[in-house]
Amino acid sequence: LSHFSQLLDKSFRHSSTIIIGIIGTAICNFSSDVYNISICGKETHFGYRKKMEAKMCKYKKLLGEMFEIMEDRFRDICDHVRKCTVYYLYRWIVSYPEYYLENKYLGFIGW
């Protein structure tokens, strides 16, 4: 998907932005749920919690890579691609604020 997001053809950039946004939203929702389980102190099996936290680390890395792609699309020449990027960045911040409420990510809202 990262290669599609860099093509000159607007339709490929738009489609890859939407796909990355949808996948990122699903990962944000899952990671937020795992974070809430591990932080809120709900009684879960210790092995299960460790397993979920290991998955969450992998997903955080993936979210970072997806954000880098969306960062490039944020400056796209096509207004439809920029609009989709802003929409999905908003969804990511709302669904997983524990990860995205940092200066590194919030700079795009003020810009």
Secondary structure by P-SEA (a helix, b strand, c coil): cccccccccaaaaaaaaaaaaaaaaaaaaaaaaaaaaacccccccaaaaaaaaaaaaaaaaaaaaaaaaaaaaaacccaaaaaaaaaaaaaaaaacccccccccccccccc
